Amino acid sequence: MKSTIGFVGVGKMGANMARHLNDLGYEVTALYDSHAPLATELATEIGSSAVSTLKEVTAAADVVITVVTDDASMQEIFSTSSDDSLLTEAEGTTFINCATISPSVHQEVEKLAQAAGAKSLEASMASSITQARNGTLYLMIGGEEEAFEEQKPLLEDLSTALRYVGSAGKAAQVKALVNMVMNINTGALAEGLGLGDALGLDLKMLCEVFSQTGANSRVLETDAEDMLIRDHECYFSSAHAAKDSGIANALGKEVDLDLPLSKATQAQYQKMIDLDLGELDKSGIAELTFKGRMA
């Protein structure tokens, strides 16, 4: 028998995960979002219920999937000092937490969940909105291995590739490194294309050459054209890029390792935020590197 599912955070990723599970016949019983109309609209679409409190989600579901923004949001929904928390009467519940947040916060949430008689897993996603909708996410899982095995069928229904990384916090460490390298690659591509433009090179030709040489990358495939035509519809925001690079840089500080490229990349994405461009896709970093745009 399939678990009943609740969602906290039904933005683009969370909503599409909910749609996919609903398509597979899971009973998605409760939806919550800090922006209530998102939950209401999705509930109408998939025949679920939009709820106004976190504890209603826990009460209505065997498994609660959370997709929130940052450390503070995660700590808020798992608060031990609030009248409204996912931890309220949470015994027997499993929380699957998909946000890219600090590893230490995942460890903190696991301890709080265990104290409440619940289980917690981190499911770090290295994937797109389309993959969330199609159930083809790449998921890195951290937490107790027993809890992972219990939820493996559900996690497999969400993913096309599933990797158990280790104890709580380990998947978040790996995801931080994934996004650190991705963000550096994105910034480097923006600078390469910006310089090529300033030199008067044919940028289509330049991208083709990049693709056949050591300059090739996944980012070249996903972001180059958007940088050229200035289409920065948001799939992964510059604000999120700044946050995630910051998580990686904090990990570097913890182990006394300098990360100059990552720090420079974070500074570029922070500049995007300072210019009120944080909600542009990460490809929008090219606006800082092409002459005559915003630099």
C-alpha positions as CSV (number, residue, x, y, z in Angstrom):
1,M,0.0,0.0,0.0
2,K,1.4,3.4,-1.0
3,S,2.1,6.0,1.6
4,T,0.0,9.1,1.9
5,I,2.0,12.2,1.1
6,G,2.1,15.7,2.3
7,F,4.1,18.6,0.8
8,V,5.5,21.7,2.5
9,G,6.7,24.1,-0.2
10,V,4.9,23.8,-3.5
11,G,6.9,26.2,-5.7
12,K,8.1,25.0,-9.1
13,M,10.0,21.9,-7.8
14,G,7.6,20.9,-5.0
15,A,4.5,21.3,-7.1
16,N,5.8,19.2,-10.0
17,M,6.9,16.4,-7.6
18,A,3.4,16.5,-6.2
19,R,1.9,16.3,-9.7
20,H,4.0,13.4,-10.6
21,L,3.2,11.4,-7.5
22,N,-0.5,12.1,-8.0
23,D,-0.2,10.8,-11.5
24,L,1.3,7.6,-10.1
25,G,-1.7,7.0,-7.8
26,Y,-0.2,8.3,-4.5
27,E,-2.8,10.1,-2.3
28,V,-1.4,13.6,-1.9
29,T,-3.4,14.5,1.1
30,A,-2.1,18.0,2.2
31,L,-0.3,20.9,0.7
32,Y,1.2,23.8,2.5
33,D,3.1,26.9,1.3
34,S,4.0,30.1,3.0
35,H,2.4,31.7,-0.1
36,A,-1.0,30.2,0.4
37,P,-2.4,30.7,-3.2
38,L,0.2,28.3,-4.5
39,A,-1.1,25.5,-2.3
40,T,-4.7,26.4,-3.1
41,E,-4.2,26.4,-6.9
42,L,-2.3,23.1,-6.9
43,A,-4.9,21.4,-4.5
44,T,-7.6,22.3,-7.0
45,E,-5.6,20.9,-9.9
46,I,-4.7,17.5,-8.3
47,G,-7.7,17.0,-6.0
48,S,-5.7,17.5,-2.8
49,S,-6.3,19.8,0.2
50,A,-4.5,23.1,0.9
51,V,-4.0,23.5,4.6
52,S,-3.1,26.6,6.6
53,T,-0.9,25.0,9.3
54,L,2.1,22.8,9.3
55,K,0.7,20.4,11.9
56,E,-2.2,19.7,9.6
57,V,0.3,18.4,7.0
58,T,1.9,16.0,9.6
59,A,-1.5,14.8,10.7
60,A,-2.6,14.0,7.2
61,A,0.4,12.2,5.8
62,D,2.6,9.2,6.4
63,V,5.4,11.0,4.5
64,V,6.0,14.7,4.4
65,I,8.2,16.1,1.6
66,T,9.6,19.5,2.3
67,V,11.0,21.8,-0.4
68,V,11.8,25.1,1.3
69,T,14.2,28.0,0.5
70,D,17.0,28.1,3.1
71,D,18.3,27.3,6.6
72,A,15.9,29.7,8.3
73,S,12.9,28.3,6.6
74,M,13.9,24.8,7.5
75,Q,14.4,25.6,11.1
76,E,11.0,27.4,11.2
77,I,9.0,24.5,9.9
78,F,10.7,22.2,12.4
79,S,10.6,24.6,15.3
80,T,10.3,23.2,18.8
81,S,9.1,26.6,20.2
82,S,6.2,27.3,17.9
83,D,2.6,26.3,18.3
84,D,2.7,25.3,14.7
85,S,5.4,22.8,13.6
86,L,5.8,19.7,11.5
87,L,7.0,18.0,14.7
88,T,3.6,18.3,16.4
89,E,2.4,14.7,17.0
90,A,4.9,13.5,14.4
91,E,5.4,10.0,15.8
92,G,5.6,7.5,12.9
93,T,6.0,10.2,10.2
94,T,8.9,10.2,7.8
95,F,10.2,13.6,6.6
96,I,12.0,13.8,3.3
97,N,13.7,17.1,3.0
98,C,14.7,18.3,-0.4
99,A,16.0,21.8,0.1
100,T,19.6,22.8,-0.5
101,I,20.6,23.9,3.0
102,S,23.5,23.7,5.3
103,P,24.5,20.1,6.3
104,S,24.4,21.0,10.0
105,V,20.7,21.9,9.6
106,H,19.9,18.5,8.2
107,Q,21.7,17.0,11.1
108,E,19.7,19.2,13.5
109,V,16.4,18.3,11.9
110,E,17.2,14.6,12.1
111,K,17.8,14.8,15.8
112,L,14.5,16.8,16.3
113,A,12.6,14.3,14.3
114,Q,14.0,11.3,16.2
115,A,13.1,13.0,19.5
116,A,9.5,13.3,18.2
117,G,9.4,9.6,17.3
118,A,9.7,10.4,13.6
119,K,12.4,9.8,10.9
120,S,14.2,12.2,8.6
121,L,16.0,11.9,5.3
122,E,17.6,14.5,3.1
123,A,17.0,14.1,-0.6
124,S,19.3,16.5,-2.3
125,M,18.2,17.2,-5.9
126,A,20.6,17.8,-8.8
127,S,17.8,18.2,-11.3
128,S,15.4,20.5,-13.2
129,I,11.8,21.4,-13.0
130,T,11.1,19.1,-16.0
131,Q,12.7,16.2,-14.2
132,A,10.6,16.8,-11.1
133,R,7.5,16.7,-13.3
134,N,8.6,13.5,-15.1
135,G,9.9,11.6,-12.1
136,T,13.4,11.6,-13.4
137,L,15.2,13.5,-10.6
138,Y,18.8,12.7,-9.6
139,L,18.5,12.2,-5.9
140,M,21.3,12.0,-3.3
141,I,20.1,10.7,0.0
142,G,21.4,11.2,3.5
143,G,20.2,9.9,6.8
144,E,19.7,6.6,8.5
145,E,20.1,3.7,6.0
146,E,17.1,1.9,7.5
147,A,14.9,4.9,6.8
148,F,16.3,5.1,3.2
149,E,15.4,1.4,2.6
150,E,11.9,2.0,3.9
151,Q,11.3,4.9,1.6
152,K,13.2,3.5,-1.4
153,P,10.1,2.7,-3.5
154,L,8.8,6.2,-3.1
155,L,12.2,7.7,-3.9
156,E,12.6,5.5,-6.9
157,D,9.2,6.8,-8.2
158,L,10.6,10.3,-8.0
159,S,13.9,9.6,-9.6
160,T,15.7,8.0,-12.5
161,A,19.0,7.9,-10.5
162,L,19.2,7.4,-6.8
163,R,22.3,7.4,-4.6
164,Y,22.5,6.8,-0.9
165,V,25.4,9.0,0.2
166,G,25.6,8.3,4.0
167,S,24.6,9.8,7.3
168,A,22.6,13.0,7.8
169,G,24.4,16.0,6.3
170,K,26.5,14.0,3.8
171,A,24.2,14.4,0.9
172,A,23.9,18.1,1.6
173,Q,27.7,18.3,1.5
174,V,27.8,16.6,-1.9
175,K,25.0,18.9,-3.3
176,A,26.9,21.9,-2.1
177,L,29.9,20.8,-4.1
178,V,27.8,20.0,-7.1
179,N,26.3,23.5,-7.0
180,M,29.7,25.1,-6.2
181,V,31.3,23.6,-9.4
182,M,28.2,24.4,-11.5
183,N,28.1,28.0,-10.4
184,I,31.9,28.4,-11.1
185,N,31.3,26.9,-14.5
186,T,28.4,29.2,-15.2
187,G,30.4,32.3,-14.2
188,A,33.4,31.1,-16.3
189,L,31.2,30.6,-19.3
190,A,29.6,34.0,-18.9
191,E,33.1,35.6,-18.8
192,G,34.3,33.6,-21.8
193,L,31.3,34.5,-23.9
194,G,31.5,38.1,-22.7
195,L,35.1,38.4,-23.7
196,G,34.4,36.7,-27.0
197,D,31.7,39.2,-27.7
198,A,34.0,42.2,-26.9
199,L,36.6,40.8,-29.3
200,G,34.0,40.6,-32.0
201,L,34.1,36.8,-32.4
202,D,31.2,34.8,-33.8
203,L,29.6,33.5,-30.5
204,K,27.8,30.6,-32.2
205,M,31.2,29.5,-33.6
206,L,32.8,30.0,-30.2
207,C,30.2,27.8,-28.5
208,E,30.8,25.1,-31.0
209,V,34.5,25.2,-30.4
210,F,33.9,25.2,-26.7
211,S,31.8,22.0,-27.1
212,Q,34.6,20.2,-28.8
213,T,37.4,21.1,-26.4
214,G,38.3,21.3,-22.7
215,A,35.9,24.3,-22.4
216,N,32.9,21.9,-22.8
217,S,30.5,21.5,-19.8
218,R,27.0,20.7,-19.0
219,V,26.5,24.4,-18.4
220,L,27.5,25.1,-22.0
221,E,24.6,22.9,-23.1
222,T,22.0,24.5,-20.7
223,D,23.0,28.2,-20.4
224,A,25.0,29.3,-23.4
225,E,22.1,30.2,-25.7
226,D,20.2,31.9,-22.9
227,M,23.3,34.1,-22.3
228,L,23.5,35.0,-25.9
229,I,19.8,35.9,-26.4
230,R,19.4,37.2,-22.9
231,D,16.6,34.8,-22.0
232,H,16.9,34.4,-18.2
233,E,13.6,32.8,-17.4
234,C,14.2,31.4,-13.9
235,Y,14.8,27.7,-13.5
236,F,17.6,28.1,-10.9
237,S,17.8,31.6,-9.6
238,S,20.9,33.7,-9.1
239,A,19.8,34.2,-5.5
240,H,19.9,30.5,-5.0
241,A,23.3,30.3,-6.7
242,A,24.6,32.9,-4.2
243,K,23.2,31.0,-1.3
244,D,24.5,27.6,-2.5
245,S,28.0,28.9,-3.2
246,G,27.9,30.4,0.3
247,I,27.1,27.0,1.8
248,A,30.2,25.5,0.0
249,N,32.4,28.4,1.1
250,A,31.3,27.9,4.7
251,L,32.2,24.2,4.4
252,G,35.6,25.2,3.1
253,K,36.1,27.5,6.1
254,E,35.1,24.7,8.5
255,V,38.0,22.6,7.2
256,D,40.4,25.6,6.8
257,L,40.5,25.4,3.0
258,D,40.5,28.5,0.8
259,L,38.2,28.5,-2.2
260,P,39.1,31.6,-4.2
261,L,37.1,30.7,-7.3
262,S,34.0,29.8,-5.4
263,K,34.3,33.0,-3.3
264,A,34.6,35.1,-6.5
265,T,31.5,33.3,-8.0
266,Q,29.5,33.9,-4.8
267,A,30.5,37.6,-5.0
268,Q,29.2,37.8,-8.6
269,Y,25.9,36.3,-7.7
270,Q,25.6,38.5,-4.7
271,K,26.1,41.4,-7.1
272,M,23.1,40.1,-9.0
273,I,21.1,40.3,-5.8
274,D,22.4,43.8,-5.0
275,L,21.3,44.9,-8.5
276,D,17.8,43.4,-7.9
277,L,18.5,40.7,-10.4
278,G,18.5,37.8,-8.0
279,E,15.3,36.3,-9.4
280,L,16.9,35.9,-12.9
281,D,18.1,32.5,-13.8
282,K,21.7,31.8,-13.0
283,S,22.5,32.4,-16.7
284,G,21.7,36.0,-15.9
285,I,25.3,36.3,-14.6
286,A,26.2,37.1,-18.2
287,E,24.5,40.5,-17.8
288,L,27.6,41.4,-15.7
289,T,30.1,40.2,-18.2
290,F,29.0,41.4,-21.6
291,K,30.0,45.0,-22.5
292,G,27.0,47.3,-22.9
293,R,24.7,45.3,-20.7
294,M,24.9,46.1,-16.9
295,A,28.6,45.8,-16.0
